[in-house]
Amino acid sequence: MLLRVGIDKGSGGQYAPIFESGFFEFIPIPRGKISEDARGKTYKDRVGRTRRPLSNYLRPAIENCVIHDDPEFVTFTYGDDTIKAHQIRKLEPDDLLVFYAGLKPWPEPFMNSPYGSGLYIVGYFTIERIIDFNDLRPGEMDLCARNAHIAERTTRNLVVAKGVKDRSRLLDLAIPISQIHNDRAGRPNLHVSDEMQTLLGISGSIQRSIPPRFIESEEYLANLRNLIEL
């Protein structure tokens, strides 16, 4: 299952940064409105993989927002309580939940790099189990205690995907999945690239994560595993 995550134009108002080497910062979406009383880390509090606060890459208007840290790549959980929860329930142990996100060159467009504004595969979980809070079993809460929905106490209709620790990760280098060029209006083209159409058997716009894309063919799954070096 391919799923779009992370800060974007609709949730946060911008893309996360990608650097000339293909290294990137994964920046989660904001929890909501700025609040001095909100519990949880803000973008100013969170130090990223470049050892700088995530706020370094964001508009001042959102740097004090509390982070909705989902997916999280410490204990490898991703939760959803919207229409996507129904799709997540379809995943089974050893299935792949592959995350892609919008990234933009930082600090400016690169002259000699293949990395432009667009959508990139940024990480994945190999599914250990799916935890449905409508049918929660003893001990399952402890398995996803770090998930943002638990911290925010929004567990109604929550479904959490739990990844296998040594078979789930945030990638070091982002993998382009969309066409990396602008459309006629100057906006990033968020359609699947020709290369990815051939490798993964998907096509069309992937701007939104609904409906999520499923890859079921053994040939395309093998290509996906090779792509993420699993």
C-alpha positions as CSV (number, residue, x, y, z in Angstrom):
1,M,0.0,0.0,0.0
2,L,1.4,3.4,-1.0
3,L,0.3,6.3,1.3
4,R,1.1,10.0,1.2
5,V,2.3,11.5,4.5
6,G,4.1,14.5,5.8
7,I,3.8,18.2,5.6
8,D,2.4,19.5,2.3
9,K,0.6,22.5,0.7
10,G,-2.7,21.4,2.3
11,S,-1.3,20.6,5.8
12,G,1.4,23.1,6.7
13,G,1.4,25.1,3.5
14,Q,4.7,23.8,2.1
15,Y,7.0,20.8,1.3
16,A,9.8,19.4,3.4
17,P,13.4,20.0,2.2
18,I,15.4,17.7,0.0
19,F,19.1,18.4,-0.5
20,E,21.3,18.1,-3.5
21,S,22.5,14.6,-2.6
22,G,19.0,13.2,-2.2
23,F,19.1,13.3,1.6
24,F,16.0,14.9,3.1
25,E,14.2,15.8,6.2
26,F,10.9,14.1,6.9
27,I,8.6,16.7,8.5
28,P,5.2,15.5,9.9
29,I,2.1,17.6,9.6
30,P,1.1,20.1,12.3
31,R,-1.3,19.0,14.9
32,G,-3.5,22.0,14.6
33,K,-3.6,25.7,15.6
34,I,-0.8,27.2,17.6
35,S,-1.4,27.0,21.3
36,E,0.9,28.0,24.1
37,D,-0.8,25.4,26.3
38,A,-0.6,22.5,23.7
39,R,1.4,19.5,25.0
40,G,3.9,18.0,22.6
41,K,7.0,19.1,20.7
42,T,6.8,22.0,18.2
43,Y,8.9,22.3,15.1
44,K,11.3,24.5,17.0
45,D,11.7,21.7,19.6
46,R,12.4,18.9,17.1
47,V,15.9,18.5,15.9
48,G,16.0,16.9,12.5
49,R,18.5,14.6,10.8
50,T,20.6,17.6,9.8
51,R,21.0,18.5,13.5
52,R,19.0,21.6,13.0
53,P,15.5,22.4,14.3
54,L,12.8,21.5,11.8
55,S,11.6,25.1,12.1
56,N,14.8,26.0,10.1
57,Y,13.0,24.8,7.0
58,L,9.5,26.2,7.7
59,R,7.6,29.4,7.4
60,P,7.6,31.4,10.7
61,A,3.8,31.1,10.8
62,I,3.9,27.4,11.7
63,E,7.2,27.0,13.5
64,N,5.4,27.0,16.9
65,C,2.8,24.5,15.9
66,V,2.8,21.2,17.8
67,I,3.9,18.2,15.6
68,H,1.4,15.4,14.7
69,D,4.2,12.8,14.7
70,D,2.7,10.2,12.5
71,P,4.1,8.0,11.0
72,E,6.9,7.8,13.6
73,F,10.1,5.9,12.9
74,V,11.2,5.0,16.4
75,T,8.8,2.2,17.2
76,F,7.3,2.3,13.7
77,T,3.6,3.1,14.0
78,Y,1.2,4.8,11.7
79,G,-2.4,5.6,12.8
80,D,-5.5,6.8,11.1
81,D,-9.1,7.3,12.2
82,T,-10.5,8.6,8.9
83,I,-11.6,6.8,5.7
84,K,-8.0,5.5,5.2
85,A,-8.4,3.4,8.3
86,H,-10.7,1.0,6.3
87,Q,-7.9,0.5,3.8
88,I,-5.2,0.0,6.5
89,R,-7.3,-2.8,7.9
90,K,-6.7,-4.7,4.7
91,L,-2.9,-5.0,5.4
92,E,-1.6,-8.3,6.8
93,P,1.7,-9.3,8.4
94,D,4.7,-9.0,5.9
95,D,2.8,-6.6,3.7
96,L,4.5,-3.3,2.9
97,L,3.1,0.1,3.9
98,V,5.2,2.5,1.8
99,F,5.2,6.2,2.5
100,Y,5.7,9.0,0.1
101,A,5.9,12.8,0.7
102,G,6.2,16.1,-1.0
103,L,9.8,17.5,-1.1
104,K,11.3,20.6,-2.4
105,P,15.0,21.6,-3.1
106,W,16.7,23.4,-0.2
107,P,17.7,26.2,-0.1
108,E,17.0,26.7,-3.8
109,P,16.6,24.7,-7.1
110,F,19.8,22.7,-7.9
111,M,21.6,23.2,-11.1
112,N,23.0,19.7,-11.6
113,S,20.9,17.4,-9.5
114,P,17.9,15.1,-10.4
115,Y,16.1,16.2,-7.3
116,G,13.4,18.8,-7.9
117,S,10.0,19.6,-6.4
118,G,7.8,16.6,-6.4
119,L,6.7,13.4,-4.6
120,Y,9.2,10.9,-3.2
121,I,9.2,7.6,-1.4
122,V,10.6,8.4,2.0
123,G,10.2,5.2,4.1
124,Y,8.3,2.0,4.7
125,F,7.0,-0.4,7.3
126,T,7.0,-4.1,6.9
127,I,3.7,-4.9,8.7
128,E,4.0,-6.7,12.0
129,R,0.3,-6.3,12.9
130,I,-2.7,-4.1,12.5
131,I,-4.2,-2.8,15.7
132,D,-7.9,-1.9,15.6
133,F,-9.0,0.2,18.6
134,N,-12.6,-0.9,18.1
135,D,-11.4,-4.4,19.0
136,L,-8.3,-3.6,21.2
137,R,-6.7,-6.7,22.7
138,P,-4.6,-6.8,26.0
139,G,-1.1,-5.5,25.5
140,E,-1.7,-3.9,22.1
141,M,-1.9,-0.3,23.5
142,D,1.7,-0.7,24.7
143,L,2.8,-1.6,21.2
144,C,1.7,1.8,19.8
145,A,2.2,4.1,22.9
146,R,4.4,6.5,20.9
147,N,1.8,7.0,18.2
148,A,0.6,10.6,17.9
149,H,-3.1,9.6,18.2
150,I,-2.4,8.0,21.5
151,A,-0.7,11.1,22.8
152,E,-3.5,13.3,21.5
153,R,-6.2,10.9,22.9
154,T,-7.9,10.5,19.6
155,T,-8.5,6.8,19.5
156,R,-12.1,6.6,18.4
157,N,-12.2,4.4,15.3
158,L,-8.4,4.4,15.3
159,V,-6.4,1.8,13.3
160,V,-2.7,1.6,13.8
161,A,-0.2,-0.1,11.5
162,K,2.8,-1.5,13.5
163,G,6.0,-2.2,11.6
164,V,8.6,-4.9,12.2
165,K,11.5,-3.0,13.8
166,D,14.4,-4.4,11.7
167,R,12.4,-4.4,8.5
168,S,11.0,-0.9,8.6
169,R,12.8,2.4,8.2
170,L,13.0,6.0,7.1
171,L,15.2,6.1,3.9
172,D,18.5,7.9,3.8
173,L,17.9,9.0,0.2
174,A,14.5,9.9,-1.2
175,I,13.3,8.0,-4.3
176,P,11.4,10.1,-6.9
177,I,8.0,8.7,-7.7
178,S,6.4,11.7,-9.5
179,Q,7.4,13.5,-12.6
180,I,10.0,16.0,-11.5
181,H,9.1,19.0,-13.5
182,N,6.5,21.8,-13.4
183,D,3.2,21.9,-15.3
184,R,2.2,24.9,-17.5
185,A,1.1,26.9,-14.4
186,G,4.5,26.4,-12.7
187,R,3.2,23.8,-10.2
188,P,5.0,20.5,-9.6
189,N,3.6,17.7,-11.7
190,L,2.2,15.1,-9.2
191,H,1.6,12.3,-11.7
192,V,3.5,9.0,-11.5
193,S,6.7,9.2,-13.5
194,D,7.1,7.0,-16.6
195,E,9.8,5.0,-14.8
196,M,7.6,4.3,-11.8
197,Q,4.7,3.3,-14.1
198,T,6.9,0.6,-15.6
199,L,8.4,-0.5,-12.3
200,L,5.3,-0.5,-10.1
201,G,2.4,-0.7,-12.5
202,I,0.6,2.5,-11.2
203,S,-0.3,5.6,-13.1
204,G,-2.1,8.9,-12.9
205,S,-2.2,11.5,-10.2
206,I,-0.9,10.6,-6.7
207,Q,-1.4,14.1,-5.3
208,R,-3.8,12.7,-2.7
209,S,-3.6,9.6,-0.5
210,I,-7.2,8.8,-1.1
211,P,-7.8,6.3,-2.6
212,P,-4.5,4.7,-1.6
213,R,-2.6,2.7,-4.2
214,F,-2.2,-1.1,-3.8
215,I,0.5,-3.1,-5.6
216,E,-0.4,-6.8,-5.7
217,S,1.4,-8.3,-8.7
218,E,4.4,-10.4,-7.7
219,E,6.5,-8.8,-10.4
220,Y,5.7,-5.2,-9.3
221,L,6.2,-6.2,-5.6
222,A,9.6,-7.6,-6.4
223,N,10.5,-4.3,-8.2
224,L,9.3,-2.3,-5.2
225,R,11.4,-4.4,-2.8
226,N,14.5,-3.8,-5.0
227,L,13.7,-0.1,-5.2
228,I,13.7,0.3,-1.4
229,E,16.6,-2.2,-1.0
230,L,14.5,-4.5,1.2
